Amino acid sequence: MNERPTLERLFSPRSIAVVGASADLDKLTGRTVKALLNFGYEGQVYPVNPKYDTIGGLPALKDAAEIPEGTDVAVLSIPARLIPETLEKCGRKKIPFAVIYSSGFAETGDTTLQEKIVSVARRERIRVLGPNCQGFANFADNIPVTFSGALYNAPRPKTGNVAFVSQSGAFGFSSFGVGLDHGVRYRYVVTTGNQCDLDAVECAEHLILDPEVRLLMMYIEGLRDGEAFLDLVKNARARDIAVAILKAGRSPSAKE
């Protein structure tokens, strides 16, 4: 995509719209708003759902077309069929990033709808994390953009020096939880899902720019660009950042 915005606006946003947010903050679609409130996120949060006037004590917008122009990130937690139209509305509001939780795309074996959102995102100049991902958490700045149960009703973890990027959302946040139980202190956790645009390597390249990151961990199912991955490892080592990679799918059973 042309004129790519810096990933700083994705991972350290000053404003976040949550499209499809539920007023029941215990539901999956309400957890992102709840997590942001619990973590004391200092930016603007715009829940969007025509069913409610307020969500988590915040005024609820009725439609994505009402999101303030220039909002940094739109989180989309709505049925897959509604994603293309919603991305168009985000584009008209000059929103540079979308985090798509929704499933029902290429992981089903049918790539038609995913190809459509890629086309819309390119046209509207929106970078996409996902679809079919569990979002991310920036513990350095208290920004949890995820519905993961690993952060649901949990105390805010202490910030550490580990950046963890996982292609799988379920594996990423479940192993994050296991790591916490064993004393691992994270700075970032990012899940990339189907990687229709942003992939694990590009996200990791941004995270290692943080001078506080000392260990980069990655769970990878597949690579689009081997050279970019090798460059990432070289850049990490040049910064004296240790790198640990788990590549899935090497055994016969895992490849089936």
Solvent accessible surface area in square Angstrom, and as a share of the most:
residue,aa,sasa,rsa
1,M,44,0.20
2,N,116,0.60
3,E,130,0.58
4,R,126,0.46
5,P,32,0.20
6,T,82,0.48
7,L,16,0.08
8,E,88,0.40
9,R,73,0.26
10,L,0,0.00
11,F,2,0.01
12,S,32,0.21
13,P,5,0.03
14,R,173,0.63
15,S,15,0.10
16,I,0,0.00
17,A,0,0.00
18,V,1,0.01
19,V,11,0.06
20,G,15,0.15
21,A,0,0.00
22,S,8,0.05
23,A,40,0.31
24,D,66,0.34
25,L,36,0.18
26,D,79,0.41
27,K,114,0.48
28,L,102,0.51
29,T,48,0.28
30,G,0,0.00
31,R,46,0.17
32,T,2,0.01
33,V,0,0.00
34,K,37,0.16
35,A,9,0.07
36,L,2,0.01
37,L,76,0.38
38,N,85,0.44
39,F,5,0.02
40,G,44,0.43
41,Y,27,0.10
42,E,170,0.76
43,G,24,0.23
44,Q,107,0.48
45,V,20,0.12
46,Y,46,0.17
47,P,0,0.00
48,V,5,0.03
49,N,19,0.10
50,P,95,0.59
51,K,162,0.69
52,Y,65,0.25
53,D,113,0.59
54,T,79,0.46
55,I,1,0.00
56,G,32,0.31
57,G,72,0.69
58,L,43,0.21
59,P,101,0.63
60,A,13,0.10
61,L,36,0.18
62,K,81,0.34
63,D,51,0.26
64,A,5,0.04
65,A,49,0.38
66,E,86,0.38
67,I,0,0.00
68,P,54,0.34
69,E,114,0.51
70,G,31,0.30
71,T,4,0.02
72,D,2,0.01
73,V,0,0.00
74,A,0,0.00
75,V,0,0.00
76,L,0,0.00
77,S,21,0.13
78,I,25,0.13
79,P,66,0.42
80,A,18,0.14
81,R,177,0.65
82,L,70,0.35
83,I,0,0.00
84,P,9,0.06
85,E,94,0.42
86,T,13,0.07
87,L,0,0.00
88,E,52,0.23
89,K,36,0.15
90,C,0,0.00
91,G,10,0.10
92,R,156,0.57
93,K,54,0.23
94,K,138,0.58
95,I,2,0.01
96,P,13,0.08
97,F,0,0.00
98,A,0,0.00
99,V,0,0.00
100,I,0,0.00
101,Y,19,0.07
102,S,13,0.08
103,S,65,0.42
104,G,33,0.32
105,F,0,0.00
106,A,29,0.23
107,E,80,0.36
108,T,88,0.51
109,G,67,0.65
110,D,85,0.44
111,T,65,0.38
112,T,94,0.55
113,L,44,0.22
114,Q,21,0.09
115,E,107,0.48
116,K,113,0.48
117,I,0,0.00
118,V,23,0.13
119,S,59,0.38
120,V,5,0.03
121,A,0,0.00
122,R,149,0.54
123,R,141,0.52
124,E,45,0.20
125,R,133,0.48
126,I,0,0.00
127,R,4,0.01
128,V,0,0.00
129,L,0,0.00
130,G,0,0.00
131,P,0,0.00
132,N,52,0.26
133,C,2,0.01
134,Q,34,0.15
135,G,0,0.00
136,F,1,0.00
137,A,1,0.01
138,N,1,0.00
139,F,4,0.02
140,A,35,0.27
141,D,72,0.38
142,N,48,0.25
143,I,8,0.04
144,P,0,0.00
145,V,0,0.00
146,T,2,0.01
147,F,38,0.16
148,S,8,0.05
149,G,48,0.46
150,A,30,0.23
151,L,9,0.04
152,Y,60,0.23
153,N,97,0.50
154,A,40,0.31
155,P,119,0.75
156,R,122,0.44
157,P,19,0.12
158,K,148,0.63
159,T,64,0.37
160,G,8,0.08
161,N,61,0.31
162,V,17,0.10
163,A,0,0.00
164,F,11,0.05
165,V,0,0.00
166,S,0,0.00
167,Q,29,0.13
168,S,26,0.16
169,G,7,0.07
170,A,68,0.52
171,F,75,0.31
172,G,0,0.00
173,F,3,0.01
174,S,69,0.45
175,S,32,0.21
176,F,0,0.00
177,G,21,0.20
178,V,86,0.50
179,G,9,0.09
180,L,41,0.21
181,D,123,0.64
182,H,146,0.65
183,G,46,0.44
184,V,48,0.28
185,R,94,0.34
186,Y,6,0.02
187,R,40,0.15
188,Y,21,0.08
189,V,0,0.00
190,V,1,0.00
191,T,0,0.00
192,T,0,0.00
193,G,8,0.08
194,N,34,0.18
195,Q,14,0.06
196,C,20,0.12
197,D,15,0.08
198,L,0,0.00
199,D,18,0.09
200,A,4,0.03
201,V,11,0.07
202,E,46,0.21
203,C,0,0.00
204,A,0,0.00
205,E,47,0.21
206,H,32,0.14
207,L,1,0.01
208,I,1,0.01
209,L,99,0.49
210,D,24,0.12
211,P,104,0.66
212,E,81,0.37
213,V,0,0.00
214,R,96,0.35
215,L,53,0.26
216,L,0,0.00
217,M,47,0.21
218,M,4,0.02
219,Y,25,0.10
220,I,3,0.01
221,E,81,0.36
222,G,32,0.31
223,L,78,0.39
224,R,140,0.51
225,D,72,0.37
226,G,41,0.39
227,E,135,0.61
228,A,34,0.27
229,F,34,0.14
230,L,100,0.50
231,D,70,0.36
232,L,0,0.00
233,V,39,0.23
234,K,132,0.56
235,N,66,0.34
236,A,0,0.00
237,R,125,0.46
238,A,91,0.70
239,R,110,0.40
240,D,100,0.52
241,I,2,0.01
242,A,49,0.38
243,V,40,0.23
244,A,48,0.37
245,I,68,0.34
246,L,95,0.47
247,K,81,0.34
248,A,26,0.21
249,G,23,0.22
250,R,190,0.69
251,S,52,0.34
252,P,111,0.70
253,S,85,0.55
254,A,58,0.45
255,K,142,0.60
256,E,181,0.81
